[in-house]
Amino acid sequence: NPQSLRKRYLIQLVNREQHFLSAINFGLERFVHPLRDRKDVISQNDHRTLFQNIDELVQLSEDILEQVLQNEHDPQMHFVSRVYLSKSMALSAAYKKYCNGIKRSDCVLVSNYLWSYYVVTNN
């Protein structure tokens, strides 16, 4: 039945969005927020470079999920597609920004790792 198949895919989409947000929120609580205040571990500039626009990505995902689930946890395909369509430009811009910063973020990560390794092995 095509209708039940669509419903199944829709539920999978919502579950994946929820799982993504859970994973991102874990990362925020475990790394992003604690490191923001640890100037002895990472500079403010390196923190911005490393975590880029993570708050923007989280906000977009939360907005999408909130809109999708506003119908008593029974999302409808036509409504969900409109929600994603309405957020498509913002999602595209946010992920473009994120992808453009990955190389710089990797450099910060590697340089901090190498410095930590140097300090540990030479003391």
N, C-alpha and C positions, 0 to 999 in steps of 0.2 A: 504494500500500500504506500504510494508516494507521500501521502500526508503524514503517516506515522514515521516514515524515513526522515522527512524534513524535521519533524518534531525531535527525533533522536539526535540529528545533527545539531539542531539548535541547542539542545540540552548539553551536548558535548562542547559547543562553543562557549556557553555560559560557564560550564565547569572549568574549562581551560582559562578563561578570563579570571575566574576566582582563584585558581591555582597560581596563575601568574602574579596576581596581586599579593597572595600569601607569601610567595617566594621573595618578591620585591620588598615587601614590608619587613620580612625577616632580615634581609640585607640592610635595609635602612636602620633597623634597630641594632643590629649586630656590628655594623661597620660605619655607615655614613654618619649617623648622629654621634656616636662616641668619638670618632676621629675628627669631627668638626671642632671639637674643643681641645684636642691634643696637639697643640702647636709644637710640642717637643717631639712629636712623631712625624707630623706632616704639616707643611706650611699651608696657609689658607689658599694660596694660589694653586698649589699642587692638589689640594682637596677639591677645589672647583674643577680643575682639569681632569682629575681622576673620576669624579662622580658626575661630571657634566650637568646635564639637564634631567637627572633622575626624578626630581620632584615634579617636573612638568609631565614626564611620562606616566608617573603614578597618578597624578591628578586626572589626566585624560582617561586612563583605564578605569579609575573610580567613577568618573562621570558617565562613561559608557555603561558600566555595570549597573549603576544606580538607575539610569534611564531604562535599561533593558528589563530590570527586575521590578520596575514600578507597578507592573500589572499583576500584583499578588503572586509573585514568583511563578507566573505562567506566561513567559514571553511568547509573543506571536511573531512569526517569520517576517511578515510585511513591516511590522513595527521595528524589529531588530535591524533589518536591512536599512531602514531609514535612519536609525540612530548611527550606525556605522558610516553611512553615506554622509550624514551631517558632520561627522568628526573626521572624515577622510583627509581633508586638507590639513587640519591641525595635526593629525597623526603623522601624515607624510612629512610635514615640516619638522616636527619634533624628532622623528627617527632619522631624518636626513642630518639634522644637527648632531644627534648622537653618533651616527656613523662617521660623520666628518671628523669627530673628535677622538675616535678610537685610537688612531696612531699616536696622538699626543698623550692620551691616557696610558697607553702601553709604555711609552717612554718614561713617564713619571713612575709607573709601577716598577719597571726594570731598574731605573736609577736608584730608587729607594731600596729595592731589594739588594742591589749590588753594594750600596753603601752600608746597609745593615750587615751583609755578609763580610764586608771588609772590616768593619768595626769588631765583629764577633771573632773573626779569625786572627786579627792582629792585636788583640788585647789579652 
